[in-house]
């Protein structure tokens, strides 16, 4: 992959990351709780004495913002992993595979996702920025102290929840897990593809020999 293609690929995957952030927010904060509207209302504390979940408990589960955040995270991660898995197969087929390039791209994506989180404290009084941060990092809010569990939740309304990690640490851990799985999927996809098409490895070996001869 030449430098120009690598740059286009990086921008494309960067845009994809932020779009999937928003899609994860939509699934977890809007779509998933809508399922609760299909559940009839019920009285009770949510569980029987035997620990069996009642209808009201199930409804509370579907509308729990922390659960919605986890759902958004899982959906976002699954799509990202699938796309990078497909990238590994395509790059192998077109002999553009390079784990070094992909690793650089993933580091750039991690930094791009992390940098906005650093400035969150500077926008505490802005309602617009509150919605922006709560929406952008909604799929990761289950890792921190409950920030972002409601899209319009103000910083004064923060509640305990999730794993309680500091905000910036939660972003690093959450996106790090996602991108680490993407890297593993990319490498695994390539290894699986060349196992089925070993001629690719022979072609790469010949290219390396040609480059070595040119250097001499």
N, C-alpha and C positions, 0 to 999 in steps of 0.2 A: 504494500500500500504506500503510494507516494505521499509527499507532504500535503498536497492540495486535497487529495481524497481523505487523508486522515483528518484534516481540518473540517471538511464538510461532514464527515462521520461524527466528529466530536460535537459540532453544533446540533446535528440532528438528534443525537442521543441526549444532549443537554435539554433540548426542547421537549423530548419525550419524557424525561425525568420529571419536569415540572408539570406537564400535562397529566401524567399518571398520578402525581401528588393530588391534583385537583379531582381526578377521576376517583381516586381512593377516598377523598373527602366526600364526594357525592354518594358513593356506594355506602360508606359507613355512617354519614350524618343525615342523609336524605333517603336513599333507597331502602337500606336495611330497616330503619325505624318504621318505614311505611308498611312493612309486613305486619307490624304490631296493630295496625288499624284493621287488619283482617281477623284479629283475635277478639272474640266477644269479651265484654267487660265481666269481671268476676270479683267477688269479695274474698277476703282472706288475707293472710300475711305473706302469701307467696309459696308456702310449703306446708305439707301435712306433717303430722307428728312422726311419720315414718321417713320423712325426708324427701317425699315425692313432690315434684314441682307442680304447683297448681297453675291454672290459667293466668291468674294475676301475676304469679311469679314469672311465668313465661313472657308475659307482656312487658314486665319490668326488665327482663333480660334483653329483649329486643330493643328497648328504648334506652338502655344504659349507654351513656356516651363513651365510656371506656371500652365496652364491647364493640361499639361502632368503630372506634379507632383501631382496634385489633383487626376487625373485618377489613377496613380500608387498607391497613398495612399488608395483610395477607394477599388481597387482590392485587395491590400495586406490585408487590414482590413477585407474585406468580407471573404477571405479564412481563415484567422486566426480565426475569430469568428465561422465560420462553423466547423473548426477542434476542437475547444474547446467545442462547443456544442455537437459534436459527442463524445468527450472524456467524457463529463458528463453523457451521456446516457450509454456508455460502462462501466464506473466505477460504475454506479448504478447497472447495470445488474450483474456485477461480485462482487458486494459488496465491492468495493475498493474506494468508494467515500469518499473524504475528502476535504472540502473547505479550511482547514488550509494548507494542502500540496500544493494545487493549488495556493493559495495566495503566499506562499513562492516561488514557481516556477516562478510565474509572476513577483515578485519583483527581482528575480535573472535575469530574462530576461530583465527587465527594466534597471538594473545596467549594464548588459553586453552590451546593446545597447547604454547606455549613456557614459560609460568610454572612448571609442575611441574619442568621440566628444570633450572631455576635452583637448586632445593633438593635435587638429586640428591646432592651432596657431603655433605649433612647426614645421610644415611641409609646411609653406607658399611657400618656394622656390623650393619645389620638385614637378615636373610635374607629376610623377607617383602617389604620394600621393594625389595630387589635383584630379586626375581622380578617385582614390580610394574613397576619401571622397564624391565627387560629385555623384558617383555611389551608394555608400552605403546609403547615406542619401537623395537620390533623391526624394523618396516619401514624405519626410518631408520638402523639400525646400520651398514649398508654405507658410510655417509658418514663415520662417525667412526672410532675406533681399535679397533674390534672389540668394544666394549662392547655387550652385548645379543645377541651372536651365539650365545649359549647361554642359555636362559631362566633357568637356575639358576647361571650363571657368577658367581662372586664377583668383587669388585673387585680382589682380589689375583691373580686368574687372567686379568686382561685381557691380550689379545694384540694384536699388530699386525695390521691388516687394513683393508679398505675404503680410503677416501681420507684417513684420518687427521685429519679436521677435529676441532676441539674439540667437546665434547659439545653445548653450547648452540648453537654455530654450526651444527652438523650438523642440529639440530632446526629452526632458522630456515631454513636452506637447503632442507632436504627438504620441510617443510610449505609453505614459500614457493613452491617449484616447483609443488606440488600445487594450492595455492589460486590461484596465478597462472594455471594451465591451466584451472581452474574458471571464473575470471572471463572468460577468453578464450572458453571454450565458451558461457558465458551470453550474452555480447554477440553472438557469432557466430550463436547460435540465434535471438536476437531479429531480427537483420538478415536472416537467411534467411526467417524467418516473415513479416516485414513486406514483403519482396520479393514474396512470394506473395500477400499480403493488404495492398496499399498503402492501403486505406481506413483502416487503423489510424493511419498517419501523418497523414492528413487529420483524423481525430478528435482526435489530440493537438494539431495545429496550432490547431484551433478552440478547444480547451480553453485553450491558452496565450493566445489572443486574448481569450477571456472573462475570464481572470484579469487580463490587462493593463487591460481596460476597468474591471474592479472596482477596481483599484488607483487608477485616475484618478478 
